């Protein structure tokens, strides 16, 4: 049982900033996220996408924002349960919440802060009839540990930042034995620098770049042994490989959150804007996962919502203590 002051469900930018705000109140946090690393969409889908509406940063890449938030949170020693989705919330005899993940990990706290963004992310799977037969047998939708592909041949499919970045990484770090990148168009959606780098690696013969083509089949017995590629002009042919990694992004859904007894409106959690509390006392919702009149789905709004919610959480956890707002410009930041 992992015990803490506040369980934060969702480790995107809003959840990460909440660690800092909680730390200023001397409250410890433990975060749960279904993705294998902190940062939510910013890390998983568009780490190199520039963001222009973060105060004090005329432009900052999404991945850099996550790195900065992690650095800002570090003095408060947050805990993380990553690669696991929160599936149920119960209460114990003392009135504290028990949050259990899909892998059975349990967490206990008097307060829950749901910062789940748009919800649980599920991979967008290509329409290949037998693809589910090869999941965890050579088909992976998310790269969790690059070393898993050491000395292996890999076919990556996709045209966004994630596909480009991983094709570059596995090649430049000399992890994969061979890397092929398959994309159904000749142009890519990713960052221009990444596109150019892939082109350069392909020209140097270090990446096999296959455009205007799709992977339409998987070959093998108990493990992926190859893929079937359908090219717009060359037709169908087989390409031997050890791993097929379709990186087509993730699709959001509220997932188990929808079954927790929270008031849901327009596929989001309805909150009271006094403190962003839900209809269940002790549970708050901040960021894109919540809804209220005038709601704006912006990261900076989520930062504000978390700050207000944590003031209320402090009063709930310490009803006999008076919290006097202390400015960091005067007191600095004192970690745990």
Secondary structure, DSSP 8 states (H G I E B T S, - for coil): -EE-SEEEE--SHHHHHHHHHHHHTT--EEEEESSSSTTTHHHHT-TT-EE--BTTBSSEEHHHHHHHHHHHHGGG--EEEES--EEEEEE-TTS-EEEEETT--EEEESEEEE--TTSEEEE-----TTGGGGBTTTB-SS-S-GGGGTT-EEEEE-SSHHHHHHHHHHHHTT-SSEEEEEESSSS-SS-HHHHHHHHHHHHTTSSEEEESEEEEEEEESSSEEEEEEEETTTEEEEEE-SEEEE---EEEE-GGGGGSS--EETTEEE-BTTTTB-SSTTEEE-GGGEE-TT----HHHHHHHHHHHHHHHHHHH-TTS------HHHH-----
